[in-house]
Amino acid sequence: MPLFTPERAGPPQAADLIGATDRPVATGGVNVLLVGIDNRGSVPPLADSVLLLLLHIPADRSRPYLVSLPRDLKVPIPGHGTDKLSAAFPFGAGHSPPDLTKGYELTRQTVAKLTGVRIDTGVVLTYSTLRTLTNEVGGVPVCLPERVQSVHTRRVFPATCQRLDGAAAVDLLRQRYGLPDGSQGRDRNARIFAAGLVRSASDQGVLTNPVRLAKLLGAVGPDLAVSPGQATMLDLMRLVPTLRSVDPVGLSLPVGEPTGPSRFVQADPKRAPEFLTALREDQLGDWVARHPEQVNPARCRRPAALRCAATLNGDPDGSRRCPGGQMRLGGAPSRSDGSGDDAGGSPSGEQTDAHAGNEQQATDAGDQAGGGTGDGQ
């Protein structure tokens, strides 16, 4: 499989995204490896900063599945013995400076061996790229199941629905200390964020409008790195119109509790084999129907409330408010230096819509009880 190559020749033009190609649209299930790294220039990314998601698009094109691959999962890494799954990227990337191409390739090999599925293509997203993408789509809605306070900025992310700008999104993705589930909680929040990013892009027509997509990729510029493999990024974009829904279903590889001083987790001996078989056989929909409790219910189901919330630039006319209060906007727009660490709203950043949060929890509980996998995140 060819290694990914950063798209440094410039973003694709709108005409290239319309589909003027002789290549047929991919059929069958498609698997995309998404790797998020906290880029630090010439210093290799820390294993604890690596986020891993597997995007599975089923052959029936019903809707995508976002599968969290726990970073602390104990796995064999080719040429490096046994370690945490997240260690594969820095092992491959090396030092002075790190080679992201090799980091991705070793991660791909490790994930392919772990899951037994073909990785058709992959994307490496640095945190600076995620910050830009978030701002370009006007912020990302997330509904967090538990309160998070940043150990870096002291920003507070309440356990409710909120829209994050780029700086706040990156701040959230970096948090694991203080979470009840530690790194697994961070993995879950990353999955919630990724699903919200897809929704924001979809709501604005970015995924189906070649002009808007070209503009978005142009804003990201050379920081976007993709692996062509058997399916290029443009091939993947051509799949979007064939999906009955772009709203992702959020799942995680079933694992046990952390053990030992290294806090490794092991794949659940009963649930993981069944899950991986369903993934390999393109039967995740059936698996979700049997295990609706495994679908992450923390999902923004109140688009009207989100539209009612103030935009990234503040309440336009100074009067728009959601019922029960204004929905929180996580963080101020990024400053020109890209840091943007000031929280929006109150000094604590905890400006919430309590009424919306309570309704959200009730809706989630009802959907779970009814096996509502259609809207699960």
Secondary structure, DSSP 8 states (H G I E B T S, - for coil): ----EE-TT----HHHHTT-SSS----S-EEEEEEEE--BTTB---GGG-EEEEEEE-TT-S--EEEE--TTBEEE-TTS-EEEGGGHHHHHH-SSS--HHHHHHHHHHHHHHHH-----EEEEEEHHHHHHHHHHTT-EEEE-SS-EE-TTT--EE-SSEEEE-HHHHHHHHT--TT-TTTHHHHHHHHHHHHHHHHHHHHHTTTTT-HHHHHHHHHHHGGG-EEE-TTS-HHHHHHHGGG-S----EEEE--B---BTTTTBB-B-TTHHHHHHHHHHTT-HHHHHHH-GGGS-------HHHHHHS-BTTB-SSS----TTS---EES----TTS-----SSSTT-----HHHHHHHHHHHHHHHHTT-GGG--
